[in-house]
Amino acid sequence: MSKPRPFRISVPETGLDKLAAQLSAAELPDAPLCAGSPEEWSHGTSLQKLKSLVDAWRDGSPMDKDGKVSGKGGGQGVKTWWRSIEDRLNRYPHFKVEIEEFDLHFIYVKSQHAGAIPLVFSHGWPGSFYEAWELLPYLVEKDEKTGMSFDVVVPSLPGYAWSNPGSLPHGWNATESARRIHKLMTQVLGYKKFFAHGGDWGTRITRLLANYPECKIYHTNFAPPTNMPWYTVPAVALHTRGYSDLFQRVLGRLYSPFEVLGMTRGLAYLATGSGYVALQSTKPATLGYALYNNPVGILAYLLEKFHAWTDPRSTAFGDKSEPSATDMSDETILVNTTIYALTNTIHTSLMLYFSDERSWYPPFDEYRPARSKPYGHSAFAYELARGPRPFISRLALNLVWYKAEDTGGHFAGW
């Protein structure tokens, strides 16, 4: 195992030249796939939104969460814009370290306050280490109420961003990633105890980290309702047969509107939003190769997920006349997408679905060491699939803290 090496994000000029040329040459249809559709996003990614983002990407002028042109590249092209984003991303220390013959990229920001708690943040798909970016300044500073602060470690999951081996070994799964992240925290950084947080695939990796004795407390923002009680089955059957109003009334007697919203979104996800899972968990190479070296294709594919899994009032998709509910902006989408495009990791990012998709429903014994660990959960209103609070205890979790957020969605860090 090597020592951490300082790393600075600096994409070669040739890579940016290629991206600029691809965006300039990009062609999209003149009209939507289905003209006259009553709902713009009903067939997938909105052509209008995609075109506007491609234009902003090419020109270097996406809007940030405050409605201002992002970075310093406004109108000067994607190369100038990305260099300003690199300057921002390099504000915090980046490193690479070899662990079990794998080069892992991570951000490591230490608090200036005594007694800071080590915290590892694990992202998911189609996110990146950038999901933690806006949180870092809040976490490293001492909280006025609790007096706590954190040393924050944000790895790029293997196969993502600059944790990029070009290909992953056969059988690579979340357990392989969790083991390396555990070694990063304990053997590389030398922590004898740490806390962990994750969302999406980071939820699974965080639960696996909690199996290790050094992980004392863990928290997630995603807990899919994979073990529903029997008495909800009739109501769900009503919804799947088209009786959504009756579904709402039946479950409304048992659960709050917030909880019913989570279940309704989960059923909609299963019905019309989960097709990508079937493809990525069976033939990831087909999709990965089709999107490889295709930045506009990557954007078109990821954009639909960002729209479907985000608070509809967000800056990127909501009514601009109303205050933003979340910080999902055009800039957020394009920074994250550019990371995929410039690191050539869209195909490797899909591999967890092939090797690990069934692991969302494992025997409880797989998490046995974690079952007694204190667990906290933040439930965001527009999560892609979310059950009521009582469902969480059915997942063999020692829930000691829970908070419902009336804004936000799947990408909680943003």
Steps between C-alpha positions, in 0.01 A plus 500: 500500500648835395489835676248762383627711210374857459286526189379804312218495248646625174357351184747500208435766240444230239212359705330839517560562129327172423205580727462844341504346152244234596263758643538724192428209267211358704172454314160447661155454342308807394179374661420278801460126450126530549353832387203625698574292808306641797804468726846612390692231695257211445720327240828563683738793481349829391647607163449866590690469828772288341557754223520787747758315709709402197502865392602615849767228522649590162496873579619459859196679639283269718301667774591435863260470794478880530399543136841636402730382224723228640873539550704741290424352162181685409495512122869405474447130441513175690880504537507830689199396707652167600831659601306723740319191635836326549619797706192463717535123539868535590409726791504190721784245515475204263707182526552163339615187676558143387296248701503135394643589158230762448561875477230670709428872465370688804452845651627543854404814691606523864322723747700764683312421821622259768308175538371492142324175409620305193214468251507316167244602235412240231315616190292303252396487133472714295671731747864546594722638775352836397181408691684584825647825373254752642496317836873518568521852647208426735642170622853613579380799704381455857123481533371762744239272656692173530859622509590229246716529191629241255807391311333413170618233256321477164621216278408462136353152492713258295405542136395863547683825420871477577467160670523377144677173418359488145333168581391321816579142600234237439268476799570851626229601746419734789679273746825551305451878511410504870806298595730744324327802654534338844873457437518863389350616829689266732830399340573798275359787709548321832159552659409255776133596473287688252144582397355431153232648274367395162219529249401283203783244458666686785217371723602141433871578537433687825310202645793278403742743666287479814587130519855599594564570871668835426178641352305611809198684357353520150240706317332486160255700292372198305317201650292336229186328637607146414316330787146640505248370758232266371214740572625748238479246218127554420550876478799457270297263284233769465761747377652262247153432357433869445308585817749759621237715673382204706863414575548852634190480718582157645860575587406853605324347799823328607773742403570872463487679161881510507516121535232436237694724257807281547309180425321657203832607350642155561217332311536749214872423491430127473241554227677747270838596646694182570570369150862614522554249784398208279753604236786598729466186711501265199689662208702794635760474223245566224384825657846594626664467160217691331551794737879484512663804338152646450453799735159602366384139528617488863316824573180377333511179703579656838271801455185287512614355837582842643156625399308197629680468833524866596264739675291638208542850646878488461690772318565280198141390441265721699323829462775762505259757646481302825778457757715194432418200715834331435836576348467270198590749229605483134855554623472204740381273219772607259788487748400146595451396135832654395676291766359185339587620148857609570593194709344244261320324785142472387544130413688402817247689715232251390677189628354505853158436349624186326691357796296625793144590403344209688690605811228752586304198619764289680446274799517709814804298607714691250463809717499320835797691653333830405159418648589629845677816379317831548343595169356833387290579196397818321189456284468754219159580353569415136716192549452257211362227732435547870296315757351628827723516804367168646624319189861580589495286814403206276837528322703376800615852585546647847331831422582754772451825306262596219417825328249572223593781261220667308725597210771322302522162335734213422816712467484621857850650514402746230 
